[in-house]
Amino acid sequence: MAIVWLQYRRGVDLKTERERHKINTEALLSDMKRIQIDSTTMALDVNALRLTENEYRRLRAEDLAKIEKLGVKIRDLEATARHEMEIDIPIQTPIIDSIVIRDTTSILVKAIKMQTPHLTLEGIIENRELIGRIHLPVTLNQAVWVEYKRRWIFWRRIKAIHQTISSDNPHVEITYSEYIKIQK
């Protein structure tokens, strides 16, 4: 009876491991889905990977080192996410004359100032050099959701875990996103 139970447990473990590998393969091979919600909000939908603690230690050693520097233990880790963004902003603003006072003498310089709800640009042009700052406020919203594969009426198996990330700034393009669920 014990041998039958052990063989049954081994079969169940192999089946769940096979399903996990299948889901990871689908997540790695699937494309990112880009969604334009409105004129300023863009979203990205990707599938999530599922890794065991040992696989995460082996495959994501750099990420693990950063997480451990933050004081988080791997056994307490539920999931990790990484997002890569690019900011590409066309700038067209007039150059105006301005006065800068240095050591009680005033110097005439060219200045630029651009302010929109999604971008603030200020600077002066002096000696063929632009000195200034660009401020770009960005809010990323992330939703993690589960897609189920139905077998029977009440019994559901997980087909995929998705994450949807949206940016409220039209100048920010999310180029890559990764979500890894750590399996215990």
C-alpha positions in Angstrom: 0.0 0.0 0.0 2.9 2.4 0.8 4.6 1.7 -2.5 1.3 2.4 -4.4 0.9 5.7 -2.5 4.5 6.7 -3.2 4.1 6.0 -6.9 0.9 7.9 -6.9 2.5 11.0 -5.2 5.5 10.7 -7.7 3.0 10.7 -10.6 1.2 13.8 -9.2 4.5 15.6 -8.7 5.7 14.8 -12.2 2.3 16.0 -13.7 2.5 19.4 -11.8 6.1 19.8 -12.8 5.2 19.1 -16.5 2.4 21.7 -16.3 4.7 24.3 -14.8 7.3 23.8 -17.6 4.6 24.0 -20.2 3.3 27.3 -18.7 6.8 28.7 -18.5 7.5 27.7 -22.2 4.3 29.4 -23.3 5.2 32.5 -21.2 8.6 32.7 -22.8 7.4 32.2 -26.3 4.3 34.4 -26.2 4.4 38.0 -27.4 3.8 41.1 -25.4 0.4 42.6 -26.0 0.4 46.4 -26.2 -2.8 48.1 -25.4 -3.6 51.9 -25.9 -6.2 52.7 -23.4 -6.6 56.4 -24.2 -4.5 59.1 -25.6 -2.1 59.2 -22.5 -2.3 55.7 -21.1 -0.5 52.7 -22.7 -0.5 49.2 -21.2 1.5 46.0 -21.7 0.2 42.5 -21.0 2.7 39.6 -20.5 2.5 36.1 -19.1 4.3 35.3 -15.8 7.0 32.7 -15.3 6.9 30.3 -12.4 10.3 29.3 -10.9 11.2 27.3 -7.9 13.5 28.8 -5.3 16.5 26.8 -6.6 15.8 27.8 -10.2 15.5 31.4 -9.2 18.8 31.2 -7.3 20.5 29.7 -10.4 18.9 31.8 -13.2 18.5 35.2 -11.5 21.6 35.5 -9.3 22.0 39.2 -9.9 18.3 40.0 -9.0 18.7 37.8 -5.9 21.8 39.7 -4.8 19.8 43.0 -5.1 16.9 41.6 -3.2 19.1 40.3 -0.4 20.8 43.7 -0.1 17.3 45.1 0.6 17.1 42.7 3.5 14.4 40.3 2.0 15.0 36.6 2.5 14.4 34.3 -0.4 12.1 32.1 1.6 9.8 35.1 2.2 9.8 36.0 -1.4 6.5 35.4 -3.2 7.1 37.1 -6.6 9.5 39.5 -8.4 8.9 41.9 -11.2 11.1 43.9 -13.4 10.1 46.6 -15.9 12.1 48.4 -18.5 11.0 51.7 -19.9 12.2 54.1 -22.5 11.4 57.8 -22.5 11.3 59.5 -25.9 10.0 63.1 -25.9 10.0 65.5 -28.9 10.9 68.9 -27.7 9.8 72.1 -29.5 9.9 75.3 -27.5 11.0 78.8 -28.2 14.2 80.2 -27.0 13.8 83.5 -25.1 16.2 86.1 -23.8 16.8 86.0 -20.0 19.1 87.8 -17.6 21.3 85.9 -15.1 23.0 87.9 -12.3 26.5 86.6 -11.3 28.7 88.5 -8.9 26.5 91.6 -9.1 26.8 91.7 -12.9 23.9 90.8 -15.2 24.6 88.5 -18.2 22.2 88.1 -21.1 21.5 84.4 -21.8 19.0 82.4 -23.9 16.5 80.4 -21.9 13.9 77.7 -22.6 10.9 76.7 -20.6 8.3 74.0 -21.5 5.6 72.8 -19.2 2.9 70.2 -20.0 1.0 67.9 -17.7 3.5 65.1 -18.5 6.8 67.0 -18.9 8.6 70.0 -17.4 11.7 71.3 -19.1 13.7 74.3 -17.9 17.1 75.5 -19.0 19.5 78.2 -20.1 21.8 78.2 -23.1 25.1 79.7 -22.3 28.4 79.3 -24.1 26.9 76.9 -26.7 25.8 74.6 -23.8 22.3 73.8 -22.6 22.1 73.6 -18.8 18.8 72.7 -17.2 16.6 69.9 -16.1 13.8 67.7 -17.4 11.2 66.4 -15.0 9.0 63.5 -16.1 6.4 62.2 -13.6 5.5 58.6 -14.3 3.0 56.3 -12.5 3.1 52.6 -13.3 0.1 50.6 -12.4 0.5 46.8 -12.3 -2.3 44.2 -12.1 -1.6 40.5 -11.8 -4.4 38.2 -12.8 -5.0 34.5 -13.4 -6.3 32.8 -16.5 -8.0 29.5 -15.7 -8.3 26.5 -17.8 -11.6 24.8 -17.0 -11.8 21.0 -16.8 -15.1 20.5 -14.9 -17.7 22.8 -13.6 -16.2 23.7 -10.2 -12.6 22.4 -10.7 -10.3 24.9 -12.2 -6.6 24.7 -13.1 -4.4 27.7 -13.8 -3.5 28.1 -17.4 -1.4 31.3 -17.1 -0.7 34.2 -14.7 -0.8 37.6 -16.5 0.5 40.9 -15.5 -0.8 44.1 -17.0 1.3 47.3 -16.5 0.0 50.7 -17.6 1.8 54.0 -17.7 -0.1 57.3 -17.3 2.5 59.3 -19.3 2.3 59.1 -23.1 6.0 59.8 -23.5 7.0 56.6 -21.6 7.1 53.3 -23.5 7.3 50.1 -21.5 9.7 48.0 -23.6 10.0 44.9 -21.4 8.4 43.5 -18.3 9.0 40.4 -16.4 7.0 38.8 -13.5 8.4 35.7 -11.8 6.3 33.7 -9.2 8.4 31.8 -6.8 7.0 28.3 -6.2 7.4 26.9 -2.7 
